Amino acid sequence: MLLFRRHRGNEAFYSFFKNILGFIPRRTDIYQIAFIHRSKSLETNQGRRVNNERLEYLGDAVLSAIVAEYLYRKYPYQGEGFLTELRSKIVSRANLNKLAQKIGLSQLIQYNKEQQGIFKSIDGDAFEALVGAIYLEKGFDFTRKVIVERVINIHLDVDALSQKEWNFKSKLIDWGQKERCKVSFEVVGTSVQGKKGLSRKEYEIRAVIDGVPGESAIEYSIKAAEQLAAEKTYKKLQEEGRITD
């Protein structure tokens, strides 16, 4: 099926690539897979399940390299710590979820809507899969151009993001010390996404205050999940009036 022919039923796909990303793909099969969540996996005649997890794995690495180079050039006088932290902010699952929603990618994802509530990173995962698909068809230079010029420069305020508070784990721990509350983090569960050799482990981490469970978060590293769980818990405490700064 030629997904990007202009006919009824695929206008949204055609419009997304032409108007948002600025090009029309030739390898439409790759992009079809990029939008298939594992909950809607297709099955080949050989019994193999097909979804966007492999492309997500590839896109994660490509996107990280693109963002690293972009920041290296944008901030020539900043040190490694600043660049690493800002890259983490940009490629965090929370930020990629928001970015995917902003550019309209979320509307194109095929997934089991009956299980919608349990998918915490479906948008960000599809964004990474899209990056992987562009890389496979067009190569690194083209992918970098699209992501930087059509996504980052238009839809992401990097300077504002650099000023955004990130280390909520330290803030939460500092608050706990002042209030004489014990703040800790525990692993609620883990899961492996993808097949052997291309799998990625997800961690669900929960903040705990004086033995009382706080907010939890799921990410691909314990450190990232702790940060997100700490942020959600910190903001919840602000809403409750326990933190007033």
C-alpha positions in Angstrom: 0.0 0.0 0.0 1.3 3.4 -0.9 0.5 5.3 2.3 1.3 8.7 1.0 -0.8 8.9 -2.1 -3.4 11.6 -1.8 -6.6 9.8 -1.3 -9.3 9.6 1.3 -8.1 8.0 4.5 -4.5 9.0 4.6 -4.6 12.8 4.3 -3.4 13.1 7.9 -0.2 11.1 7.2 0.5 13.0 4.0 0.0 16.4 5.7 2.1 15.5 8.7 5.2 14.6 6.6 4.8 17.4 4.1 3.8 20.3 6.4 5.6 19.3 9.7 8.7 17.5 8.5 9.0 19.0 5.1 9.4 15.9 3.0 7.5 12.9 1.5 9.0 9.5 2.3 9.6 6.9 -0.4 10.0 3.9 1.9 6.4 4.1 3.2 6.6 0.6 4.8 9.2 1.8 7.3 7.0 4.7 8.4 3.9 2.5 8.7 5.8 0.4 11.2 7.0 3.5 13.1 3.4 4.3 14.0 2.5 0.8 15.2 2.5 0.4 19.0 3.2 -3.0 20.4 -0.4 -3.3 21.5 -1.4 -3.3 17.8 1.4 -5.5 16.6 1.0 -7.0 13.1 1.9 -10.6 12.5 3.8 -11.8 9.5 3.2 -15.1 7.6 6.2 -16.4 9.5 4.6 -15.6 12.8 6.8 -12.7 13.6 5.2 -9.7 15.5 5.9 -6.4 13.9 5.7 -3.0 15.8 7.8 0.1 16.3 10.0 -1.2 19.1 13.0 -1.9 16.9 12.8 1.5 15.3 12.4 3.1 18.7 15.7 1.4 19.8 17.5 2.8 16.7 15.9 6.2 16.9 16.9 6.6 20.6 20.5 6.3 19.7 20.3 8.6 16.6 18.3 11.2 18.4 20.8 11.3 21.3 23.6 11.9 18.8 21.7 14.6 17.0 20.9 16.5 20.2 24.4 16.1 21.6 25.9 17.6 18.4 23.3 20.4 18.3 24.0 21.4 21.9 27.8 21.2 21.4 27.5 23.7 18.6 24.8 25.9 20.2 26.6 26.3 23.6 30.4 26.5 22.7 31.4 27.7 26.1 29.4 25.4 28.3 30.9 22.5 30.1 30.2 18.8 29.9 27.8 18.8 32.9 25.6 21.5 31.4 25.4 19.8 28.0 24.7 16.3 29.5 21.9 17.6 31.7 20.3 19.6 28.9 20.4 16.7 26.6 18.8 14.6 29.3 16.0 17.1 29.5 15.4 17.2 25.8 15.4 13.4 25.2 13.5 12.6 28.5 10.3 10.6 27.9 8.2 13.4 29.4 9.6 16.0 27.0 9.4 13.7 24.0 5.8 12.9 24.9 5.0 16.6 24.9 6.9 17.2 21.7 5.1 14.3 19.8 1.8 15.7 20.9 2.7 19.2 19.8 3.7 18.3 16.3 0.6 16.1 15.8 2.4 12.7 15.8 0.2 11.3 18.6 -2.8 11.4 16.3 -1.1 9.0 13.9 -0.2 6.2 16.3 -2.0 2.9 16.1 -2.5 1.3 19.5 -5.1 -0.6 21.5 -7.3 2.1 22.8 -8.9 -0.2 25.4 -5.5 -0.3 27.1 -4.7 3.4 26.7 -4.3 4.2 30.4 -1.4 1.9 30.9 0.8 3.3 28.2 2.9 6.0 29.7 5.4 6.7 26.9 3.6 5.8 23.7 4.0 9.3 22.2 7.7 9.6 23.0 8.4 6.0 21.9 6.7 6.7 18.5 8.8 9.9 18.1 12.0 7.9 18.5 10.7 5.3 16.1 10.0 8.0 13.6 13.6 9.3 14.0 14.8 5.7 13.4 12.6 5.4 10.2 14.0 8.7 8.8 17.5 7.5 9.5 17.0 4.2 7.7 15.7 5.8 4.6 17.6 9.1 4.4 20.8 8.7 6.5 22.1 10.7 9.4 22.7 14.1 7.8 19.2 14.3 6.4 17.7 13.1 9.7 19.7 15.7 11.7 18.5 18.4 9.3 14.9 17.5 9.7 15.0 17.1 13.5 17.0 20.3 14.1 15.3 22.6 11.5 11.8 21.3 11.5 11.3 20.1 15.1 13.8 21.6 17.6 14.1 25.1 16.1 10.3 25.4 15.6 8.7 23.5 18.4 11.3 23.5 21.3 12.5 26.4 23.3 15.9 25.0 24.2 17.1 28.1 26.1 14.0 28.1 28.3 14.4 24.3 28.9 18.0 24.9 30.0 16.7 27.2 32.8 14.0 24.7 33.9 14.6 23.1 37.2 15.7 19.5 36.6 17.3 18.0 39.7 14.0 17.6 41.7 15.6 14.6 43.4 18.1 16.8 45.2 15.4 19.4 45.9 13.1 16.7 47.4 15.9 15.3 49.6 16.9 18.8 50.8 13.3 19.5 51.7 13.2 16.2 53.6 16.3 17.0 55.6 14.8 20.4 56.6 11.5 18.9 57.6 13.2 15.9 59.2 11.4 13.5 56.8 13.1 10.5 55.4 13.0 10.6 51.5 13.9 7.4 49.6 13.2 5.8 46.3 12.1 2.3 45.6 11.9 0.1 42.5 8.2 -0.8 42.0 8.8 -3.0 39.0 10.8 -3.6 35.8 9.8 -4.7 32.3 11.8 -5.5 29.2 10.6 -4.0 25.9 11.7 -5.6 22.6 13.3 -8.8 21.8 16.6 -10.3 22.9 19.6 -8.3 21.5 17.4 -5.2 20.9 15.6 -5.1 24.2 15.4 -2.1 26.6 14.5 -2.3 30.3 12.0 0.1 31.8 12.1 0.9 35.5 9.1 2.0 37.6 10.4 4.0 40.6 8.4 5.5 43.4 9.3 8.2 45.8 8.7 7.4 49.5 8.4 9.9 52.3 8.5 8.6 55.9 7.4 5.3 54.6 4.4 6.8 52.8 4.3 6.1 49.0 4.6 9.2 46.8 4.3 9.6 43.1 5.9 7.0 40.7 7.3 7.2 37.2 8.5 4.9 34.4 11.7 5.5 32.5 14.5 3.6 30.7 17.0 4.3 33.5 16.7 4.3 37.3 18.2 7.8 37.4 15.7 9.2 35.0 12.8 7.5 36.7 13.9 8.8 40.1 14.1 12.3 38.7 10.6 12.2 37.2 9.1 10.6 40.3 10.8 13.2 42.5 9.4 16.0 40.3 5.9 14.7 40.4 6.1 14.2 44.2 7.6 17.6 44.8 4.8 19.3 42.8 2.2 17.3 44.6 3.6 18.5 47.9 3.5 22.0 46.6 -0.2 21.6 45.7 -0.9 20.3 49.2 0.9 23.3 50.8 3.7 21.2 52.4 6.2 22.9 50.2 5.8 26.7 49.8 8.8 27.8 47.8 
